[in-house]
Amino acid sequence: MSAAAFSYALIAAVVKALHGLPVFEILFFRSFFGLLWMTIVMLYRKVPLNPINYIGLTARGITGFIAVLFYYVALTNIPLAET
């Protein structure tokens, strides 16, 4: 649980630091490196790629994309706290 919270905080800090880049570009590189990492893991573990529920996987992909897009848009537009 702590590792997940740390990961989300780290991602938020990186997205906030990349404020000069468009959100779609940040999202593209996040998705590209995630796909690269998961491909390596799947090849290493010899996991077959034979999905059964195409509609469910497509819906999950679209909603996940929209959720991450909104999250990154919110991170880039919310100002940091001032002390």
C-alpha positions in Angstrom: 0.0 0.0 0.0 2.8 2.4 0.8 4.6 1.5 -2.4 1.5 2.3 -4.4 1.0 5.7 -2.7 4.7 6.5 -3.3 4.3 5.5 -6.9 1.3 7.8 -7.4 3.1 10.7 -5.7 6.2 10.1 -7.8 4.1 10.1 -11.0 2.3 13.3 -9.9 5.6 15.0 -9.3 7.0 14.0 -12.7 3.8 15.1 -14.5 3.9 18.4 -12.6 7.6 18.9 -13.5 6.8 18.3 -17.2 4.4 21.3 -17.3 5.8 22.5 -20.6 4.8 19.4 -22.6 1.2 18.8 -23.8 -0.8 16.3 -21.8 -1.3 14.0 -24.7 2.5 13.7 -25.2 3.0 12.9 -21.5 0.2 10.3 -21.7 1.7 8.8 -24.9 5.2 8.3 -23.3 3.6 6.9 -20.1 1.6 4.4 -22.2 4.6 3.6 -24.4 6.9 2.7 -21.6 4.1 0.8 -19.8 3.5 -1.2 -22.9 7.2 -1.9 -23.3 7.5 -3.0 -19.6 4.5 -5.2 -19.8 5.7 -6.8 -23.0 9.0 -7.7 -21.4 7.3 -9.2 -18.4 4.8 -11.2 -20.5 7.6 -12.6 -22.7 9.7 -13.5 -19.6 6.8 -15.3 -17.9 5.6 -16.8 -21.2 2.0 -15.5 -20.8 -0.1 -16.2 -23.8 -1.9 -13.3 -25.4 -5.4 -14.7 -26.1 -8.1 -12.4 -24.7 -11.6 -13.9 -24.3 -13.7 -10.8 -23.6 -12.8 -8.3 -26.3 -15.7 -5.9 -25.5 -14.8 -5.8 -21.8 -11.1 -5.2 -22.6 -11.9 -2.5 -25.0 -14.2 -0.8 -22.5 -11.6 -1.1 -19.8 -8.9 0.4 -22.1 -11.1 3.4 -23.1 -12.2 4.2 -19.6 -8.6 3.8 -18.3 -7.3 6.1 -21.0 -10.0 8.7 -20.2 -9.3 8.4 -16.4 -5.5 8.9 -16.8 -6.1 11.8 -19.2 -8.3 13.6 -16.8 -5.8 12.9 -13.9 -2.9 14.4 -15.9 -5.0 17.4 -17.0 -5.9 18.0 -13.4 -2.3 17.7 -12.3 -1.0 20.1 -14.9 -3.7 22.7 -14.1 -3.8 22.6 -10.3 -1.3 25.1 -8.8 1.0 24.0 -6.1 0.3 25.2 -2.5 1.9 28.5 -1.5 3.2 28.9 2.0 
